[in-house]
Amino acid sequence: MATARRAGLGAALALAMAAASGGQLLAKDDAAPAGKSEQDWTKSKWGPKDEVGAANYQTPDLVKKAADLVKTGKVYNLAMESNLSLPAYEPRKMEIMVVQPAQAGPAGTFGPNKATYNDDMIVGWNGAGTHIDGLGHLGVDHVYYNGHKIHEFADIKGLKKLGLEKFPPVVARGVLLDIAALKGVDMLKEGTPINSKEIEEAAKKQGVEIRQGDVVLLHTGWADMIGKDNKKYIAVQPGLGMDGAKYLTGKGVIAIGSDTAALEVLPGETKDLFPVHQELLARKGTYILENIVTRDLAADKASEFMVILSPPRITGSVQAIFTPVAVR
């Protein structure tokens, strides 16, 4: 069953990429050689026991500086609502069941005060809705961040390494780059890559710089597609290109997010499948934030702010639905 589920998800993601690439599935011989890099990416600069990657950039001093950015006290909810209508890659979905345990019938109350209650159960995938991709999500030929091999740490009952329970609550300086405004549009066109040129131009226009320990958010306007064309929202999108990913990891950011379902550009710049995910998660230990609500920050021209990332601590989890918060 576990194998079937993984195969189903992999096939679905591959089909989504195939649709984004004009229906052509990538043949194995067309792919770049697995694991090839300018250096040995399987060894973390934080040591062989490291499991949190770029979260190591957080320091008490940077947390204090992030808090100093709060001037107005305005709080921004950066999460979309999770429900069955929010588009997600098949077979991912999220649904809730509300129940009243042991309360059937007229006598179904508790105590002389006739207490009643509701409980709820969540049935779904952590990769649907606004979520964080942990370092155990994407690998290169079954090798993941810091050289962890899938057969050594992946288990149906939870990851034995790289689980999101290891992710420390992050309070950081957030930077929003409004790429849509840079291009003079409300929404970037699908397949538009965001690389170092666009990142530097947006930062210069907004008068902001990207620093070590930042959380960078990209506003593309693509989330406006939700409810208008849900299939298109997840099949294609503007997004981060490989050059942009390397540029941001070179700056030492903790996480990168956007108002899209996959962060990276679709159709991609090459025939590779999710190469930006591999670069960020497996090679650099940089976290990915997807389906982020950026429109409110963009409307307020908020270029820098304090951002809080605190996903639920579920032991062995690969991804996590959560509510990032920005404060100005």
C-alpha positions in Angstrom: 0.0 0.0 0.0 2.8 2.4 0.9 4.6 1.7 -2.4 1.4 2.1 -4.3 0.7 5.5 -2.7 4.2 6.7 -3.4 4.0 5.5 -7.0 0.6 7.2 -7.4 1.9 10.5 -6.2 5.1 10.3 -8.3 3.0 9.5 -11.4 0.7 12.4 -10.7 3.5 14.9 -10.3 5.2 13.6 -13.4 1.9 13.9 -15.4 1.5 17.4 -14.1 4.9 18.3 -15.4 4.2 16.5 -18.6 1.1 18.6 -19.1 3.2 21.7 -18.4 5.7 20.6 -20.9 3.3 20.0 -23.7 2.5 16.4 -22.9 6.1 15.0 -23.2 7.1 12.7 -20.4 10.9 12.8 -19.7 12.8 9.7 -20.8 15.5 8.5 -18.4 18.2 9.1 -21.0 17.1 12.7 -21.4 17.7 13.6 -17.7 20.8 15.2 -16.4 23.1 12.7 -14.6 21.8 12.2 -11.1 23.9 13.7 -8.4 26.3 15.6 -10.6 27.3 18.9 -9.0 30.1 21.3 -8.8 30.8 20.0 -5.3 29.8 17.1 -3.1 26.3 18.3 -2.2 25.7 15.2 0.0 27.8 16.7 2.8 26.3 19.5 4.8 28.5 22.3 5.8 26.9 22.0 9.3 28.2 18.5 9.7 27.2 14.9 9.1 24.6 14.9 11.9 22.7 18.0 10.7 19.0 17.6 9.8 17.8 21.2 9.7 19.8 22.7 6.9 19.3 26.4 6.3 17.4 26.8 9.6 20.9 26.9 11.1 21.2 30.5 9.8 18.8 31.6 12.5 20.5 33.3 15.4 19.3 35.2 18.5 20.7 38.4 17.1 18.8 38.0 13.8 15.6 37.2 15.7 15.9 40.4 17.6 16.6 42.4 14.4 13.5 40.8 12.9 11.4 41.9 15.9 12.7 45.5 15.4 11.0 45.6 12.0 7.6 45.7 13.7 6.4 49.3 13.6 2.6 49.3 13.1 1.6 46.0 14.6 -0.3 44.9 11.5 -0.5 41.2 11.2 -0.8 39.3 7.8 -2.2 35.8 7.6 -0.1 34.2 4.8 -2.2 31.0 4.6 -4.9 30.0 2.2 -7.8 28.0 3.6 -7.4 24.3 3.4 -10.4 22.5 1.9 -11.5 20.3 -0.9 -11.9 23.2 -3.3 -8.3 24.4 -3.0 -6.5 22.9 -6.1 -3.8 20.4 -5.3 -1.7 17.8 -7.2 -3.5 14.5 -7.4 -4.0 12.4 -5.3 -3.5 15.1 -2.7 -6.6 16.5 -1.0 -7.7 17.8 2.4 -11.0 17.2 4.1 -12.3 17.5 7.6 -14.8 15.3 9.5 -16.6 16.7 12.6 -18.0 14.2 15.0 -19.8 14.0 18.4 -18.4 10.9 20.1 -20.8 8.9 22.3 -23.5 11.5 21.9 -26.0 9.8 19.7 -29.6 9.9 20.8 -31.4 12.2 23.3 -29.4 10.9 26.3 -26.0 11.6 24.6 -24.8 14.2 27.1 -22.1 14.1 29.9 -22.6 14.9 33.5 -25.5 16.7 35.3 -24.7 19.9 33.3 -25.5 18.0 30.1 -22.2 18.9 28.4 -21.8 18.2 24.7 -18.9 18.7 22.4 -17.5 18.4 18.8 -14.2 16.8 17.8 -12.7 16.8 14.4 -10.5 14.6 12.3 -8.4 15.7 9.4 -8.1 13.2 6.5 -5.7 14.3 3.8 -2.2 15.1 2.6 0.3 17.5 4.2 1.2 18.7 0.7 -2.1 20.3 0.1 -2.9 23.9 1.1 -0.4 26.4 2.4 2.5 24.2 3.5 6.2 23.8 4.0 8.3 21.2 2.2 10.8 19.6 4.6 14.2 18.4 3.7 13.0 14.8 3.3 10.6 15.7 0.5 12.7 15.8 -2.7 15.9 13.9 -3.4 18.3 13.0 -6.2 18.2 9.3 -7.2 17.0 8.4 -3.7 19.6 10.5 -1.9 18.3 13.4 0.2 19.8 16.3 2.2 23.1 15.6 3.8 23.5 12.3 2.0 20.7 10.4 3.6 19.6 7.5 1.5 15.9 6.7 1.3 16.2 3.1 2.4 18.0 4.3 5.6 15.4 6.8 6.8 12.1 6.5 5.0 9.3 4.5 6.7 5.6 4.3 6.3 5.3 5.3 9.9 7.4 8.5 9.5 10.8 9.6 8.4 13.6 8.5 10.8 15.7 11.4 9.6 14.9 14.9 8.3 11.4 14.9 9.8 9.8 18.3 10.3 9.7 17.8 14.1 13.3 18.8 13.9 12.5 22.2 12.3 12.9 24.9 14.9 10.3 27.7 15.1 11.7 30.4 12.8 11.3 34.1 13.6 13.1 35.9 10.8 13.3 39.0 8.6 10.9 38.5 5.7 11.4 40.0 2.3 8.6 40.2 -0.3 9.7 40.7 -3.9 6.8 41.9 -6.1 7.9 40.4 -9.4 4.4 41.1 -10.9 4.8 44.8 -10.2 8.3 44.8 -11.5 7.0 43.5 -14.9 4.0 46.0 -14.7 1.3 43.3 -14.6 -1.2 42.0 -12.1 -0.2 38.4 -12.9 2.9 36.9 -14.4 2.3 34.6 -17.3 2.8 30.8 -16.9 6.3 29.7 -17.6 7.9 33.0 -16.6 11.1 32.2 -14.8 12.3 34.3 -11.8 16.1 34.4 -11.8 18.8 36.5 -10.4 18.2 39.4 -12.8 14.5 39.7 -11.8 15.4 39.2 -8.1 18.1 42.0 -8.2 15.9 44.3 -10.2 12.9 43.9 -7.8 15.1 44.3 -4.7 16.6 47.5 -6.2 13.2 48.9 -7.2 11.9 48.3 -3.7 15.0 49.5 -1.9 15.6 46.3 0.0 18.4 43.8 0.2 18.5 40.1 0.8 20.5 38.9 3.7 21.6 35.8 5.4 18.8 34.3 7.6 16.0 35.9 5.5 12.7 34.3 4.4 12.1 35.4 0.8 8.6 35.5 -0.6 7.8 36.0 -4.3 4.6 37.7 -5.5 3.5 36.6 -8.9 -0.2 37.2 -8.8 -0.8 33.6 -9.9 -3.0 32.8 -6.9 -5.7 34.9 -8.6 -6.1 31.9 -10.9 -7.7 29.9 -8.0 -11.4 29.6 -8.6 -11.1 30.7 -12.2 -9.0 27.8 -13.6 -7.9 25.4 -10.9 -6.4 22.9 -13.3 -4.3 25.6 -14.9 -3.3 26.9 -11.4 -1.4 23.7 -10.7 -0.4 22.5 -14.2 1.6 25.6 -15.2 2.8 28.7 -13.3 5.4 31.4 -13.2 8.1 30.7 -10.6 11.7 30.4 -9.4 14.3 29.3 -12.0 17.5 27.5 -11.3 19.6 30.6 -11.5 17.3 32.3 -9.1 17.4 29.4 -6.7 21.2 29.4 -6.6 21.3 33.1 -6.2 19.0 33.0 -3.1 20.8 30.0 -1.5 24.0 31.9 -2.1 22.7 34.7 0.1 22.0 32.2 2.9 18.2 32.4 3.1 16.3 30.0 5.3 13.2 29.5 3.1 11.7 30.7 -0.2 8.0 30.8 -0.9 5.5 32.1 -3.4 1.8 32.4 -4.2 2.0 29.3 -6.4 1.5 25.6 -5.9 5.0 24.5 -6.7 7.3 27.6 -6.2 9.4 26.7 -9.3 8.5 27.7 -12.8 6.3 25.4 -14.9 6.9 24.5 -17.7 10.5 24.3 -16.5 13.6 25.7 -18.1 14.8 22.2 -19.0 13.3 18.8 -19.3 14.2 17.9 -15.7 11.4 17.3 -13.3 11.3 19.6 -10.3 15.0 20.5 -10.5 14.6 23.6 -8.3 13.1 21.5 -5.5 16.2 19.3 -5.7 18.5 22.3 -5.6 16.8 23.8 -2.6 15.9 20.9 -0.5 18.4 18.2 -1.3 21.5 20.1 -2.2 21.2 23.3 -0.1 18.8 22.4 2.7 16.6 25.4 2.0 13.0 25.1 2.8 10.1 25.7 0.3 6.8 27.4 1.1 3.9 26.9 -1.3 0.5 28.5 -1.7 1.5 31.5 0.3 -0.9 34.5 0.4 1.3 37.4 -0.8 -1.3 39.8 -2.2 -1.9 41.7 1.0 1.8 42.4 1.6 2.1 43.4 -2.1 -0.9 45.7 -1.8 0.7 47.4 1.2 4.1 47.6 -0.6 5.6 45.7 2.4 9.1 44.9 1.3 10.4 43.8 4.7 8.7 42.5 7.9 9.0 40.0 10.7 7.9 36.5 9.6 7.0 33.5 11.8 7.2 30.0 10.5 6.1 27.3 13.1 4.7 24.2 11.5 3.2 21.5 13.7 5.7 19.1 15.3 4.5 15.8 13.9 7.2 13.2 14.3 8.6 12.0 11.0 6.5 14.3 8.8 7.7 15.2 5.3 5.5 18.3 4.8 3.2 20.3 7.0 0.1 22.5 6.5 0.5 25.5 8.6 -0.2 29.3 8.9 2.9 31.5 8.3 2.4 35.0 9.8 4.0 38.3 8.8 4.0 41.3 11.1 4.9 44.9 10.2 
